[in-house]
């Protein structure tokens, strides 16, 4: 389900596909997920895209992957072993494809990947792969209880990396 190529501007990295995304084959396809709305409002995309258009964004420098490939209802269903395997696969993908920004959609995804105890929102001081910026933002899931405008503001920081 990866949508990835070399030298992307941004590689969005989620926990794993939702059951809806697993069924449709498109990223962030659950109607309760605010991902596409957040990207547009943060200025990352030029318009509001639909999940079915995810593959078209690769030509705009945007790709998609997950730390774990197995679809689940919630990220709580992901096992330690799946994270361990997924972490190694993800490190290889980022090393091989070298996006400018590895954008983690959820702090938990980044903490699983980096094995760090904590992370601030936004650009990380130290990246896991030299030459690739690690960027951490809240999950776009409708289950996240953070104010939507606050989430958009955090996502907008990645837009600023390319436009400063």
C-alpha positions in Angstrom: 0.0 0.0 0.0 3.1 2.3 0.0 3.0 5.2 -2.3 6.7 6.1 -2.4 9.5 7.1 -4.8 13.0 8.5 -4.4 13.5 12.1 -3.3 10.0 13.0 -2.2 9.6 16.3 -0.4 7.4 14.7 2.3 6.9 11.0 3.2 3.8 10.8 5.5 4.2 7.9 7.9 1.2 6.5 9.9 0.8 3.8 12.5 -0.9 1.3 10.1 -3.9 1.3 7.7 -7.4 1.5 9.2 -9.8 -1.2 8.3 -11.3 1.1 5.7 -7.9 2.0 4.2 -7.1 -1.7 4.1 -10.3 -2.5 2.2 -10.1 0.4 -0.2 -6.3 0.5 -0.7 -6.1 4.2 0.0 -4.5 6.1 2.8 -6.5 7.9 5.4 -9.8 6.7 3.9 -11.8 6.5 7.1 -14.5 9.2 6.9 -13.7 10.2 10.5 -10.0 10.9 9.7 -9.3 14.5 9.1 -5.9 14.0 7.3 -6.9 15.4 3.9 -8.7 18.4 5.4 -5.7 19.2 7.6 -3.2 19.0 4.7 -5.3 21.5 2.7 -5.9 23.9 5.6 -2.2 23.7 6.5 -1.2 24.7 2.9 0.6 21.4 2.2 -1.8 20.6 -0.7 -3.3 23.1 -3.1 -6.8 21.8 -2.7 -8.8 19.3 -0.7 -7.9 15.8 -2.0 -9.9 12.6 -1.6 -8.3 9.4 -0.3 -8.8 7.9 -3.8 -6.4 10.6 -5.1 -3.5 9.6 -2.8 -1.4 8.1 -5.6 -1.6 11.3 -7.7 0.3 13.2 -5.0 3.5 11.4 -5.6 4.1 13.7 -8.7 3.7 16.6 -6.2 6.5 15.2 -4.0 4.2 13.6 -1.4 4.3 9.9 -0.5 2.8 7.6 2.1 3.8 4.6 4.2 3.2 3.1 7.6 5.3 1.6 10.4 3.1 -1.5 10.3 1.4 -2.8 7.2 -1.4 -4.8 8.8 -4.8 -3.0 8.9 -6.5 -2.8 12.4 -9.4 -1.0 14.0 -7.1 0.8 16.4 -3.3 1.2 16.7 -3.6 -0.5 20.1 -3.9 -3.8 18.3 -0.4 -3.6 16.9 2.0 -6.0 18.6 5.5 -5.3 19.9 6.9 -7.7 17.3 5.1 -5.9 14.5 6.6 -2.6 15.7 10.0 -4.2 15.9 9.9 -5.5 12.4 8.1 -2.4 11.1 10.8 -0.1 12.6 13.6 -1.9 10.7 11.6 -1.9 7.4 10.8 1.8 7.8 14.5 2.7 8.5 15.4 0.9 5.3 12.7 2.7 3.3 13.7 6.1 4.6 17.4 5.3 3.9 16.7 4.1 0.4 14.1 6.7 -0.7 15.6 9.7 1.1 12.6 12.0 1.4 13.4 15.5 2.5 11.0 15.1 5.4 9.9 12.0 7.2 6.6 13.2 8.6 5.2 11.1 11.4 1.4 11.3 11.7 1.2 10.7 15.4 3.8 11.1 18.2 3.4 7.4 19.0 4.5 6.4 15.5 7.7 8.4 15.9 8.4 7.1 19.4 8.1 3.5 18.1 10.3 4.3 15.2 13.0 6.3 17.1 12.8 4.3 20.3 13.0 7.7 22.1 11.1 8.3 25.3 9.7 11.7 24.2 9.5 14.1 21.3 8.3 17.6 20.8 5.9 18.5 18.0 7.5 19.7 14.8 11.0 19.3 13.4 13.2 17.1 15.6 16.6 18.4 16.7 18.3 15.1 15.7 17.1 12.9 12.8 17.4 9.1 12.7 18.7 9.1 9.1 21.3 11.8 8.3 20.0 14.2 5.7 16.3 13.5 6.3 14.3 15.8 8.6 12.2 14.0 11.1 8.9 15.9 11.7 6.4 14.9 14.4 2.7 15.9 14.3 -0.5 14.8 16.0 -2.5 12.0 14.4 -5.2 13.2 12.1 -7.6 10.6 13.6 -11.0 11.8 14.7 -10.2 10.1 18.0 -7.5 12.7 18.8 -8.9 15.2 21.3 -6.6 18.1 20.3 -8.2 21.2 18.8 -8.2 21.0 15.0 -6.7 24.5 14.6 -3.8 23.5 16.8 -3.2 20.4 14.7 -3.3 22.5 11.5 -0.8 25.0 13.0 1.6 22.1 13.7 1.2 20.6 10.2 1.8 24.1 8.7 5.3 24.1 10.2 6.4 21.6 7.6 5.1 23.8 4.9 7.3 26.5 6.3 10.4 24.3 6.0 10.0 24.5 2.2 8.9 28.1 2.0 11.4 30.0 4.2 
